[in-house]
Amino acid sequence: MSGGKLKLGALEDDTPVKMTMDLPASIHRDLLAYAQMLASQTGGKPAEPAKLAPRMLERFMATDRVFVRGRRGRGA
């Protein structure tokens, strides 16, 4: 193989990690309401809160400018 560097770096482990959390009842109700609203917009059936929460966290962290800058600053 030539000494050139591949464009892709090391692949991160993307194996799902099971996590258990206790949520306040008000957040659970809001997740259920969000799922209902999303279903009415997309024409699907409401998602389980456990399916919504990881996507919401992912979106939140991806759009938090301070967090994104901090990760970039430490080379992650």
PDB file with SEQRES, HELIX, SHEET and CRYST1 records, atoms N, CA, C and O in Angstrom:
SEQRES   1 A   76  MET SER GLY GLY LYS LEU LYS LEU GLY ALA LEU GLU ASP          
SEQRES   2 A   76  ASP THR PRO VAL LYS MET THR MET ASP LEU PRO ALA SER          
SEQRES   3 A   76  ILE HIS ARG ASP LEU LEU ALA TYR ALA GLN MET LEU ALA          
SEQRES   4 A   76  SER GLN THR GLY GLY LYS PRO ALA GLU PRO ALA LYS LEU          
SEQRES   5 A   76  ALA PRO ARG MET LEU GLU ARG PHE MET ALA THR ASP ARG          
SEQRES   6 A   76  VAL PHE VAL ARG GLY ARG ARG GLY ARG GLY ALA                  
HELIX    1 AA1 ALA A   25  THR A   42  1                                  18    
HELIX    2 AA2 PRO A   49  THR A   63  1                                  15    
HELIX    3 AA3 ARG A   65  GLY A   73  1                                   9    
CRYST1    1.000    1.000    1.000  90.00  90.00  90.00 P 1           1          
ATOM      1  N   MET A   1       0.850  -1.175   0.000  1.00  0.00           N  
ATOM      2  CA  MET A   1       0.000   0.000   0.000  1.00  0.00           C  
ATOM      3  C   MET A   1       0.893   1.235   0.000  1.00  0.00           C  
ATOM      4  O   MET A   1       1.943   1.246   0.643  1.00  0.00           O  
ATOM      5  N   SER A   2       0.477   2.274  -0.720  1.00  0.00           N  
ATOM      6  CA  SER A   2       1.282   3.496  -0.776  1.00  0.00           C  
ATOM      7  C   SER A   2       1.241   4.217   0.560  1.00  0.00           C  
ATOM      8  O   SER A   2       0.415   3.908   1.418  1.00  0.00           O  
ATOM      9  N   GLY A   3       2.138   5.183   0.731  1.00  0.00           N  
ATOM     10  CA  GLY A   3       2.234   5.908   1.981  1.00  0.00           C  
ATOM     11  C   GLY A   3       1.211   7.021   2.123  1.00  0.00           C  
ATOM     12  O   GLY A   3       1.290   7.790   3.081  1.00  0.00           O  
ATOM     13  N   GLY A   4       0.244   7.142   1.203  1.00  0.00           N  
ATOM     14  CA  GLY A   4      -0.768   8.197   1.269  1.00  0.00           C  
ATOM     15  C   GLY A   4      -1.714   8.006   2.437  1.00  0.00           C  
ATOM     16  O   GLY A   4      -1.906   6.893   2.926  1.00  0.00           O  
ATOM     17  N   LYS A   5      -2.300   9.107   2.875  1.00  0.00           N  
ATOM     18  CA  LYS A   5      -3.214   9.056   4.011  1.00  0.00           C  
ATOM     19  C   LYS A   5      -4.656   8.973   3.509  1.00  0.00           C  
ATOM     20  O   LYS A   5      -5.055   9.748   2.640  1.00  0.00           O  
ATOM     21  N   LEU A   6      -5.423   8.054   4.042  1.00  0.00           N  
ATOM     22  CA  LEU A   6      -6.825   7.926   3.678  1.00  0.00           C  
ATOM     23  C   LEU A   6      -7.615   9.129   4.178  1.00  0.00           C  
ATOM     24  O   LEU A   6      -7.246   9.765   5.165  1.00  0.00           O  
ATOM     25  N   LYS A   7      -8.702   9.428   3.484  1.00  0.00           N  
ATOM     26  CA  LYS A   7      -9.538  10.557   3.885  1.00  0.00           C  
ATOM     27  C   LYS A   7     -10.301  10.277   5.174  1.00  0.00           C  
ATOM     28  O   LYS A   7     -10.552  11.186   5.965  1.00  0.00           O  
ATOM     29  N   LEU A   8     -10.664   9.025   5.379  1.00  0.00           N  
ATOM     30  CA  LEU A   8     -11.379   8.681   6.606  1.00  0.00           C  
ATOM     31  C   LEU A   8     -10.398   8.421   7.729  1.00  0.00           C  
ATOM     32  O   LEU A   8      -9.337   7.831   7.528  1.00  0.00           O  
ATOM     33  N   GLY A   9     -10.768   8.867   8.904  1.00  0.00           N  
ATOM     34  CA  GLY A   9      -9.969   8.566  10.079  1.00  0.00           C  
ATOM     35  C   GLY A   9     -10.501   7.303  10.734  1.00  0.00           C  
ATOM     36  O   GLY A   9     -11.287   6.568  10.137  1.00  0.00           O  
ATOM     37  N   ALA A  10     -10.072   7.057  11.952  1.00  0.00           N  
ATOM     38  CA  ALA A  10     -10.536   5.891  12.698  1.00  0.00           C  
ATOM     39  C   ALA A  10     -12.045   5.975  12.898  1.00  0.00           C  
ATOM     40  O   ALA A  10     -12.587   7.047  13.163  1.00  0.00           O  
ATOM     41  N   LEU A  11     -12.708   4.846  12.769  1.00  0.00           N  
ATOM     42  CA  LEU A  11     -14.160   4.807  12.962  1.00  0.00           C  
ATOM     43  C   LEU A  11     -14.465   4.662  14.450  1.00  0.00           C  
ATOM     44  O   LEU A  11     -13.879   3.835  15.149  1.00  0.00           O  
ATOM     45  N   GLU A  12     -15.386   5.481  14.904  1.00  0.00           N  
ATOM     46  CA  GLU A  12     -15.782   5.412  16.305  1.00  0.00           C  
ATOM     47  C   GLU A  12     -16.721   4.231  16.514  1.00  0.00           C  
ATOM     48  O   GLU A  12     -17.440   3.827  15.600  1.00  0.00           O  
ATOM     49  N   ASP A  13     -16.707   3.693  17.701  1.00  0.00           N  
ATOM     50  CA  ASP A  13     -17.608   2.613  18.062  1.00  0.00           C  
ATOM     51  C   ASP A  13     -19.016   3.197  18.145  1.00  0.00           C  
ATOM     52  O   ASP A  13     -19.294   4.039  18.999  1.00  0.00           O  
ATOM     53  N   ASP A  14     -19.905   2.748  17.255  1.00  0.00           N  
ATOM     54  CA  ASP A  14     -21.263   3.265  17.276  1.00  0.00           C  
ATOM     55  C   ASP A  14     -22.268   2.226  17.766  1.00  0.00           C  
ATOM     56  O   ASP A  14     -23.457   2.290  17.454  1.00  0.00           O  
ATOM     57  N   THR A  15     -21.761   1.274  18.536  1.00  0.00           N  
ATOM     58  CA  THR A  15     -22.628   0.275  19.133  1.00  0.00           C  
ATOM     59  C   THR A  15     -23.557   0.966  20.126  1.00  0.00           C  
ATOM     60  O   THR A  15     -23.090   1.709  20.990  1.00  0.00           O  
ATOM     61  N   PRO A  16     -24.877   0.730  20.016  1.00  0.00           N  
ATOM     62  CA  PRO A  16     -25.799   1.370  20.964  1.00  0.00           C  
ATOM     63  C   PRO A  16     -25.455   1.000  22.405  1.00  0.00           C  
ATOM     64  O   PRO A  16     -25.030  -0.118  22.696  1.00  0.00           O  
ATOM     65  N   VAL A  17     -25.647   1.957  23.283  1.00  0.00           N  
ATOM     66  CA  VAL A  17     -25.413   1.760  24.712  1.00  0.00           C  
ATOM     67  C   VAL A  17     -26.749   1.893  25.419  1.00  0.00           C  
ATOM     68  O   VAL A  17     -27.438   2.902  25.267  1.00  0.00           O  
ATOM     69  N   LYS A  18     -27.114   0.894  26.180  1.00  0.00           N  
ATOM     70  CA  LYS A  18     -28.377   0.947  26.920  1.00  0.00           C  
ATOM     71  C   LYS A  18     -28.189   1.816  28.151  1.00  0.00           C  
ATOM     72  O   LYS A  18     -27.235   1.651  28.911  1.00  0.00           O  
ATOM     73  N   MET A  19     -29.113   2.737  28.330  1.00  0.00           N  
ATOM     74  CA  MET A  19     -29.038   3.675  29.436  1.00  0.00           C  
ATOM     75  C   MET A  19     -30.408   3.769  30.086  1.00  0.00           C  
ATOM     76  O   MET A  19     -31.419   3.851  29.389  1.00  0.00           O  
ATOM     77  N   THR A  20     -30.453   3.759  31.386  1.00  0.00           N  
ATOM     78  CA  THR A  20     -31.712   3.890  32.099  1.00  0.00           C  
ATOM     79  C   THR A  20     -31.727   5.237  32.806  1.00  0.00           C  
ATOM     80  O   THR A  20     -30.772   5.601  33.492  1.00  0.00           O  
ATOM     81  N   MET A  21     -32.823   5.975  32.634  1.00  0.00           N  
ATOM     82  CA  MET A  21     -32.935   7.296  33.259  1.00  0.00           C  
ATOM     83  C   MET A  21     -34.297   7.430  33.913  1.00  0.00           C  
ATOM     84  O   MET A  21     -35.289   6.871  33.444  1.00  0.00           O  
ATOM     85  N   ASP A  22     -34.327   8.170  34.988  1.00  0.00           N  
ATOM     86  CA  ASP A  22     -35.591   8.543  35.605  1.00  0.00           C  
ATOM     87  C   ASP A  22     -35.926   9.943  35.143  1.00  0.00           C  
ATOM     88  O   ASP A  22     -35.143  10.870  35.346  1.00  0.00           O  
ATOM     89  N   LEU A  23     -37.087  10.106  34.520  1.00  0.00           N  
ATOM     90  CA  LEU A  23     -37.529  11.407  34.041  1.00  0.00           C  
ATOM     91  C   LEU A  23     -38.662  11.923  34.904  1.00  0.00           C  
ATOM     92  O   LEU A  23     -39.484  11.142  35.383  1.00  0.00           O  
ATOM     93  N   PRO A  24     -38.713  13.219  35.105  1.00  0.00           N  
ATOM     94  CA  PRO A  24     -39.886  13.774  35.769  1.00  0.00           C  
ATOM     95  C   PRO A  24     -41.125  13.475  34.911  1.00  0.00           C  
ATOM     96  O   PRO A  24     -41.041  13.421  33.684  1.00  0.00           O  
ATOM     97  N   ALA A  25     -42.250  13.285  35.558  1.00  0.00           N  
ATOM     98  CA  ALA A  25     -43.497  12.983  34.848  1.00  0.00           C  
ATOM     99  C   ALA A  25     -43.821  14.067  33.820  1.00  0.00           C  
ATOM    100  O   ALA A  25     -44.359  13.763  32.755  1.00  0.00           O  
ATOM    101  N   SER A  26     -43.506  15.308  34.122  1.00  0.00           N  
ATOM    102  CA  SER A  26     -43.819  16.405  33.192  1.00  0.00           C  
ATOM    103  C   SER A  26     -43.024  16.257  31.885  1.00  0.00           C  
ATOM    104  O   SER A  26     -43.541  16.563  30.811  1.00  0.00           O  
ATOM    105  N   ILE A  27     -41.789  15.797  31.970  1.00  0.00           N  
ATOM    106  CA  ILE A  27     -40.994  15.599  30.754  1.00  0.00           C  
ATOM    107  C   ILE A  27     -41.546  14.421  29.963  1.00  0.00           C  
ATOM    108  O   ILE A  27     -41.602  14.469  28.735  1.00  0.00           O  
ATOM    109  N   HIS A  28     -41.949  13.376  30.650  1.00  0.00           N  
ATOM    110  CA  HIS A  28     -42.549  12.236  29.956  1.00  0.00           C  
ATOM    111  C   HIS A  28     -43.817  12.661  29.228  1.00  0.00           C  
ATOM    112  O   HIS A  28     -44.038  12.272  28.081  1.00  0.00           O  
ATOM    113  N   ARG A  29     -44.645  13.455  29.888  1.00  0.00           N  
ATOM    114  CA  ARG A  29     -45.861  13.954  29.238  1.00  0.00           C  
ATOM    115  C   ARG A  29     -45.518  14.804  28.018  1.00  0.00           C  
ATOM    116  O   ARG A  29     -46.177  14.708  26.983  1.00  0.00           O  
ATOM    117  N   ASP A  30     -44.485  15.637  28.143  1.00  0.00           N  
ATOM    118  CA  ASP A  30     -44.074  16.472  27.013  1.00  0.00           C  
ATOM    119  C   ASP A  30     -43.542  15.625  25.853  1.00  0.00           C  
ATOM    120  O   ASP A  30     -43.788  15.938  24.688  1.00  0.00           O  
ATOM    121  N   LEU A  31     -42.821  14.563  26.174  1.00  0.00           N  
ATOM    122  CA  LEU A  31     -42.334  13.670  25.121  1.00  0.00           C  
ATOM    123  C   LEU A  31     -43.506  12.992  24.402  1.00  0.00           C  
ATOM    124  O   LEU A  31     -43.490  12.845  23.180  1.00  0.00           O  
ATOM    125  N   LEU A  32     -44.511  12.585  25.163  1.00  0.00           N  
ATOM    126  CA  LEU A  32     -45.699  11.984  24.553  1.00  0.00           C  
ATOM    127  C   LEU A  32     -46.420  12.989  23.657  1.00  0.00           C  
ATOM    128  O   LEU A  32     -46.856  12.646  22.558  1.00  0.00           O  
ATOM    129  N   ALA A  33     -46.542  14.229  24.131  1.00  0.00           N  
ATOM    130  CA  ALA A  33     -47.196  15.283  23.340  1.00  0.00           C  
ATOM    131  C   ALA A  33     -46.384  15.572  22.079  1.00  0.00           C  
ATOM    132  O   ALA A  33     -46.950  15.755  21.001  1.00  0.00           O  
ATOM    133  N   TYR A  34     -45.063  15.612  22.216  1.00  0.00           N  
ATOM    134  CA  TYR A  34     -44.189  15.854  21.068  1.00  0.00           C  
ATOM    135  C   TYR A  34     -44.365  14.736  20.039  1.00  0.00           C  
ATOM    136  O   TYR A  34     -44.461  14.997  18.840  1.00  0.00           O  
ATOM    137  N   ALA A  35     -44.407  13.507  20.511  1.00  0.00           N  
ATOM    138  CA  ALA A  35     -44.582  12.363  19.621  1.00  0.00           C  
ATOM    139  C   ALA A  35     -45.903  12.462  18.865  1.00  0.00           C  
ATOM    140  O   ALA A  35     -45.971  12.150  17.677  1.00  0.00           O  
ATOM    141  N   GLN A  36     -46.953  12.900  19.564  1.00  0.00           N  
ATOM    142  CA  GLN A  36     -48.265  13.077  18.921  1.00  0.00           C  
ATOM    143  C   GLN A  36     -48.193  14.141  17.837  1.00  0.00           C  
ATOM    144  O   GLN A  36     -48.689  13.936  16.729  1.00  0.00           O  
ATOM    145  N   MET A  37     -47.573  15.283  18.155  1.00  0.00           N  
ATOM    146  CA  MET A  37     -47.464  16.375  17.192  1.00  0.00           C  
ATOM    147  C   MET A  37     -46.634  15.942  15.979  1.00  0.00           C  
ATOM    148  O   MET A  37     -46.988  16.247  14.840  1.00  0.00           O  
ATOM    149  N   LEU A  38     -45.558  15.248  16.223  1.00  0.00           N  
ATOM    150  CA  LEU A  38     -44.700  14.775  15.145  1.00  0.00           C  
ATOM    151  C   LEU A  38     -45.458  13.797  14.250  1.00  0.00           C  
ATOM    152  O   LEU A  38     -45.355  13.856  13.025  1.00  0.00           O  
ATOM    153  N   ALA A  39     -46.211  12.909  14.868  1.00  0.00           N  
ATOM    154  CA  ALA A  39     -46.996  11.939  14.101  1.00  0.00           C  
ATOM    155  C   ALA A  39     -48.036  12.637  13.236  1.00  0.00           C  
ATOM    156  O   ALA A  39     -48.272  12.228  12.099  1.00  0.00           O  
ATOM    157  N   SER A  40     -48.656  13.679  13.759  1.00  0.00           N  
ATOM    158  CA  SER A  40     -49.669  14.381  12.970  1.00  0.00           C  
ATOM    159  C   SER A  40     -49.032  15.136  11.802  1.00  0.00           C  
ATOM    160  O   SER A  40     -49.665  15.304  10.760  1.00  0.00           O  
ATOM    161  N   GLN A  41     -47.805  15.587  11.962  1.00  0.00           N  
ATOM    162  CA  GLN A  41     -47.106  16.280  10.874  1.00  0.00           C  
ATOM    163  C   GLN A  41     -46.595  15.318   9.809  1.00  0.00           C  
ATOM    164  O   GLN A  41     -46.571  15.651   8.624  1.00  0.00           O  
ATOM    165  N   THR A  42     -46.189  14.132  10.228  1.00  0.00           N  
ATOM    166  CA  THR A  42     -45.576  13.188   9.293  1.00  0.00           C  
ATOM    167  C   THR A  42     -46.558  12.131   8.792  1.00  0.00           C  
ATOM    168  O   THR A  42     -46.252  11.390   7.858  1.00  0.00           O  
ATOM    169  N   GLY A  43     -47.727  12.062   9.405  1.00  0.00           N  
ATOM    170  CA  GLY A  43     -48.710  11.074   8.991  1.00  0.00           C  
ATOM    171  C   GLY A  43     -48.438   9.679   9.509  1.00  0.00           C  
ATOM    172  O   GLY A  43     -49.070   8.716   9.075  1.00  0.00           O  
ATOM    173  N   GLY A  44     -47.501   9.565  10.434  1.00  0.00           N  
ATOM    174  CA  GLY A  44     -47.169   8.255  11.003  1.00  0.00           C  
ATOM    175  C   GLY A  44     -47.859   8.060  12.336  1.00  0.00           C  
ATOM    176  O   GLY A  44     -48.759   8.811  12.711  1.00  0.00           O  
ATOM    177  N   LYS A  45     -47.420   7.039  13.037  1.00  0.00           N  
ATOM    178  CA  LYS A  45     -47.958   6.835  14.376  1.00  0.00           C  
ATOM    179  C   LYS A  45     -46.954   7.389  15.386  1.00  0.00           C  
ATOM    180  O   LYS A  45     -45.761   7.470  15.092  1.00  0.00           O  
ATOM    181  N   PRO A  46     -47.425   7.769  16.569  1.00  0.00           N  
ATOM    182  CA  PRO A  46     -46.533   8.370  17.572  1.00  0.00           C  
ATOM    183  C   PRO A  46     -45.398   7.434  17.974  1.00  0.00           C  
ATOM    184  O   PRO A  46     -45.606   6.243  18.205  1.00  0.00           O  
ATOM    185  N   ALA A  47     -44.209   7.991  18.052  1.00  0.00           N  
ATOM    186  CA  ALA A  47     -43.028   7.230  18.470  1.00  0.00           C  
ATOM    187  C   ALA A  47     -43.018   7.100  19.990  1.00  0.00           C  
ATOM    188  O   ALA A  47     -43.603   7.917  20.701  1.00  0.00           O  
ATOM    189  N   GLU A  48     -42.359   6.081  20.463  1.00  0.00           N  
ATOM    190  CA  GLU A  48     -42.168   5.914  21.899  1.00  0.00           C  
ATOM    191  C   GLU A  48     -41.189   6.989  22.379  1.00  0.00           C  
ATOM    192  O   GLU A  48     -40.242   7.318  21.664  1.00  0.00           O  
ATOM    193  N   PRO A  49     -41.403   7.541  23.581  1.00  0.00           N  
ATOM    194  CA  PRO A  49     -40.467   8.537  24.108  1.00  0.00           C  
ATOM    195  C   PRO A  49     -39.021   8.049  24.111  1.00  0.00           C  
ATOM    196  O   PRO A  49     -38.107   8.841  23.882  1.00  0.00           O  
ATOM    197  N   ALA A  50     -38.801   6.766  24.364  1.00  0.00           N  
ATOM    198  CA  ALA A  50     -37.439   6.220  24.388  1.00  0.00           C  
ATOM    199  C   ALA A  50     -36.774   6.304  23.017  1.00  0.00           C  
ATOM    200  O   ALA A  50     -35.545   6.309  22.932  1.00  0.00           O  
ATOM    201  N   LYS A  51     -37.557   6.369  21.947  1.00  0.00           N  
ATOM    202  CA  LYS A  51     -37.007   6.513  20.597  1.00  0.00           C  
ATOM    203  C   LYS A  51     -36.753   7.985  20.271  1.00  0.00           C  
ATOM    204  O   LYS A  51     -35.836   8.308  19.515  1.00  0.00           O  
ATOM    205  N   LEU A  52     -37.556   8.861  20.835  1.00  0.00           N  
ATOM    206  CA  LEU A  52     -37.408  10.299  20.583  1.00  0.00           C  
ATOM    207  C   LEU A  52     -36.223  10.907  21.319  1.00  0.00           C  
ATOM    208  O   LEU A  52     -35.476  11.703  20.751  1.00  0.00           O  
ATOM    209  N   ALA A  53     -36.054  10.537  22.566  1.00  0.00           N  
ATOM    210  CA  ALA A  53     -35.065  11.186  23.428  1.00  0.00           C  
ATOM    211  C   ALA A  53     -33.643  11.165  22.856  1.00  0.00           C  
ATOM    212  O   ALA A  53     -32.987  12.206  22.874  1.00  0.00           O  
ATOM    213  N   PRO A  54     -33.129  10.029  22.348  1.00  0.00           N  
ATOM    214  CA  PRO A  54     -31.764  10.055  21.814  1.00  0.00           C  
ATOM    215  C   PRO A  54     -31.610  11.012  20.631  1.00  0.00           C  
ATOM    216  O   PRO A  54     -30.592  11.694  20.512  1.00  0.00           O  
ATOM    217  N   ARG A  55     -32.612  11.063  19.764  1.00  0.00           N  
ATOM    218  CA  ARG A  55     -32.541  11.979  18.619  1.00  0.00           C  
ATOM    219  C   ARG A  55     -32.592  13.430  19.072  1.00  0.00           C  
ATOM    220  O   ARG A  55     -31.923  14.296  18.507  1.00  0.00           O  
ATOM    221  N   MET A  56     -33.389  13.679  20.092  1.00  0.00           N  
ATOM    222  CA  MET A  56     -33.475  15.048  20.623  1.00  0.00           C  
ATOM    223  C   MET A  56     -32.146  15.459  21.256  1.00  0.00           C  
ATOM    224  O   MET A  56     -31.677  16.580  21.060  1.00  0.00           O  
ATOM    225  N   LEU A  57     -31.552  14.553  22.008  1.00  0.00           N  
ATOM    226  CA  LEU A  57     -30.253  14.854  22.622  1.00  0.00           C  
ATOM    227  C   LEU A  57     -29.189  15.082  21.558  1.00  0.00           C  
ATOM    228  O   LEU A  57     -28.372  15.995  21.671  1.00  0.00           O  
ATOM    229  N   GLU A  58     -29.204  14.245  20.525  1.00  0.00           N  
ATOM    230  CA  GLU A  58     -28.243  14.390  19.443  1.00  0.00           C  
ATOM    231  C   GLU A  58     -28.391  15.759  18.769  1.00  0.00           C  
ATOM    232  O   GLU A  58     -27.402  16.448  18.520  1.00  0.00           O  
ATOM    233  N   ARG A  59     -29.626  16.138  18.482  1.00  0.00           N  
ATOM    234  CA  ARG A  59     -29.893  17.435  17.838  1.00  0.00           C  
ATOM    235  C   ARG A  59     -29.486  18.587  18.754  1.00  0.00           C  
ATOM    236  O   ARG A  59     -28.881  19.561  18.307  1.00  0.00           O  
ATOM    237  N   PHE A  60     -29.817  18.469  20.018  1.00  0.00           N  
ATOM    238  CA  PHE A  60     -29.473  19.509  20.988  1.00  0.00           C  
ATOM    239  C   PHE A  60     -27.960  19.739  21.025  1.00  0.00           C  
ATOM    240  O   PHE A  60     -27.497  20.877  20.942  1.00  0.00           O  
ATOM    241  N   MET A  61     -27.199  18.658  21.151  1.00  0.00           N  
ATOM    242  CA  MET A  61     -25.744  18.789  21.244  1.00  0.00           C  
ATOM    243  C   MET A  61     -25.133  19.290  19.934  1.00  0.00           C  
ATOM    244  O   MET A  61     -24.163  20.048  19.947  1.00  0.00           O  
ATOM    245  N   ALA A  62     -25.702  18.865  18.806  1.00  0.00           N  
ATOM    246  CA  ALA A  62     -25.175  19.290  17.507  1.00  0.00           C  
ATOM    247  C   ALA A  62     -25.403  20.775  17.258  1.00  0.00           C  
ATOM    248  O   ALA A  62     -24.676  21.393  16.481  1.00  0.00           O  
ATOM    249  N   THR A  63     -26.411  21.354  17.914  1.00  0.00           N  
ATOM    250  CA  THR A  63     -26.722  22.765  17.682  1.00  0.00           C  
ATOM    251  C   THR A  63     -26.297  23.667  18.838  1.00  0.00           C  
ATOM    252  O   THR A  63     -26.542  24.873  18.798  1.00  0.00           O  
ATOM    253  N   ASP A  64     -25.672  23.109  19.854  1.00  0.00           N  
ATOM    254  CA  ASP A  64     -25.166  23.914  20.970  1.00  0.00           C  
ATOM    255  C   ASP A  64     -23.785  24.434  20.584  1.00  0.00           C  
ATOM    256  O   ASP A  64     -22.804  23.692  20.623  1.00  0.00           O  
ATOM    257  N   ARG A  65     -23.714  25.698  20.217  1.00  0.00           N  
ATOM    258  CA  ARG A  65     -22.477  26.273  19.678  1.00  0.00           C  
ATOM    259  C   ARG A  65     -21.299  26.173  20.642  1.00  0.00           C  
ATOM    260  O   ARG A  65     -20.178  25.879  20.225  1.00  0.00           O  
ATOM    261  N   VAL A  66     -21.541  26.410  21.902  1.00  0.00           N  
ATOM    262  CA  VAL A  66     -20.450  26.348  22.874  1.00  0.00           C  
ATOM    263  C   VAL A  66     -19.918  24.917  22.971  1.00  0.00           C  
ATOM    264  O   VAL A  66     -18.706  24.706  23.015  1.00  0.00           O  
ATOM    265  N   PHE A  67     -20.801  23.958  23.002  1.00  0.00           N  
ATOM    266  CA  PHE A  67     -20.385  22.556  23.064  1.00  0.00           C  
ATOM    267  C   PHE A  67     -19.596  22.173  21.814  1.00  0.00           C  
ATOM    268  O   PHE A  67     -18.533  21.560  21.913  1.00  0.00           O  
ATOM    269  N   VAL A  68     -20.114  22.532  20.641  1.00  0.00           N  
ATOM    270  CA  VAL A  68     -19.445  22.195  19.387  1.00  0.00           C  
ATOM    271  C   VAL A  68     -18.057  22.836  19.332  1.00  0.00           C  
ATOM    272  O   VAL A  68     -17.084  22.184  18.954  1.00  0.00           O  
ATOM    273  N   ARG A  69     -17.968  24.117  19.711  1.00  0.00           N  
ATOM    274  CA  ARG A  69     -16.670  24.789  19.726  1.00  0.00           C  
ATOM    275  C   ARG A  69     -15.710  24.138  20.701  1.00  0.00           C  
ATOM    276  O   ARG A  69     -14.527  23.974  20.405  1.00  0.00           O  
ATOM    277  N   GLY A  70     -16.223  23.766  21.865  1.00  0.00           N  
ATOM    278  CA  GLY A  70     -15.394  23.113  22.880  1.00  0.00           C  
ATOM    279  C   GLY A  70     -14.849  21.785  22.414  1.00  0.00           C  
ATOM    280  O   GLY A  70     -13.690  21.459  22.670  1.00  0.00           O  
ATOM    281  N   ARG A  71     -15.678  21.017  21.729  1.00  0.00           N  
ATOM    282  CA  ARG A  71     -15.223  19.715  21.207  1.00  0.00           C  
ATOM    283  C   ARG A  71     -14.166  19.916  20.141  1.00  0.00           C  
ATOM    284  O   ARG A  71     -13.169  19.195  20.096  1.00  0.00           O  
ATOM    285  N   ARG A  72     -14.388  20.902  19.280  1.00  0.00           N  
ATOM    286  CA  ARG A  72     -13.418  21.197  18.220  1.00  0.00           C  
ATOM    287  C   ARG A  72     -12.099  21.651  18.838  1.00  0.00           C  
ATOM    288  O   ARG A  72     -11.023  21.296  18.355  1.00  0.00           O  
ATOM    289  N   GLY A  73     -12.191  22.431  19.899  1.00  0.00           N  
ATOM    290  CA  GLY A  73     -11.020  22.971  20.548  1.00  0.00           C  
ATOM    291  C   GLY A  73     -10.151  21.910  21.207  1.00  0.00           C  
ATOM    292  O   GLY A  73      -8.939  22.089  21.327  1.00  0.00           O  
ATOM    293  N   ARG A  74     -10.753  20.815  21.633  1.00  0.00           N  
ATOM    294  CA  ARG A  74      -9.966  19.767  22.283  1.00  0.00           C  
ATOM    295  C   ARG A  74      -9.658  18.615  21.346  1.00  0.00           C  
ATOM    296  O   ARG A  74      -9.128  17.587  21.769  1.00  0.00           O  
ATOM    297  N   GLY A  75      -9.990  18.784  20.069  1.00  0.00           N  
ATOM    298  CA  GLY A  75      -9.613  17.789  19.070  1.00  0.00           C  
ATOM    299  C   GLY A  75     -10.504  16.567  18.995  1.00  0.00           C  
ATOM    300  O   GLY A  75     -10.098  15.550  18.432  1.00  0.00           O  
ATOM    301  N   ALA A  76     -11.713  16.635  19.551  1.00  0.00           N  
ATOM    302  CA  ALA A  76     -12.605  15.466  19.495  1.00  0.00           C  
ATOM    303  C   ALA A  76     -13.407  15.445  18.230  1.00  0.00           C  
ATOM    304  O   ALA A  76     -14.206  14.532  18.021  1.00  0.00           O  
TER     305      ALA A  76                                                      
END                                                                             
